[in-house]
Amino acid sequence: MPMIGWIFLLAAVALVLGSLFMLRDSAGKMQVPEDKLEKVRKRKAELEAEEKSEDQW
């Protein structure tokens, strides 16, 4: 393989690894406002109650 092929291959691997490391580092840092979290919890409780009532039939 010519030298330019190795350079492209190395650059592609570096880009993939770099993006994976960035994704790993930012995975737990998503800040969600408390009001939205409360809304999500409320909706989840509603869905669970709905599923429970459907299971009883």
SVG drawing of the C-alpha trace seen along z (x, -y; Angstrom):
<svg xmlns="http://www.w3.org/2000/svg" viewBox="-61 -23 66 33">
<polyline fill="none" stroke="black" stroke-width="0.4" points="0.0,0.0 1.4,-3.4 2.3,-5.8 -0.8,-8.0 -3.0,-5.0 -1.4,-4.4 -1.8,-8.1 -5.5,-8.0 -6.0,-4.8 -4.2,-6.2 -6.2,-9.4 -9.5,-7.5 -8.6,-5.3 -7.6,-8.4 -10.8,-10.2 -12.9,-7.2 -11.0,-6.7 -11.1,-10.4 -14.8,-10.6 -15.3,-7.5 -13.2,-9.0 -15.1,-12.3 -18.4,-10.4 -17.3,-8.4 -16.1,-11.6 -19.4,-13.5 -21.7,-10.5 -22.6,-11.4 -22.5,-15.2 -26.0,-15.9 -27.7,-18.4 -31.5,-18.2 -33.4,-20.9 -35.3,-19.7 -38.7,-20.7 -38.2,-18.5 -37.1,-15.6 -40.3,-16.0 -42.3,-16.0 -40.6,-12.8 -41.2,-11.1 -44.8,-12.1 -45.3,-10.8 -43.5,-7.5 -45.8,-7.0 -48.9,-7.6 -47.7,-5.1 -47.0,-2.5 -50.4,-3.0 -52.0,-2.7 -50.1,0.5 -51.1,2.0 -54.7,1.3 -54.4,2.9 -52.8,6.0 -55.6,6.6 -58.1,7.2"/>
</svg>
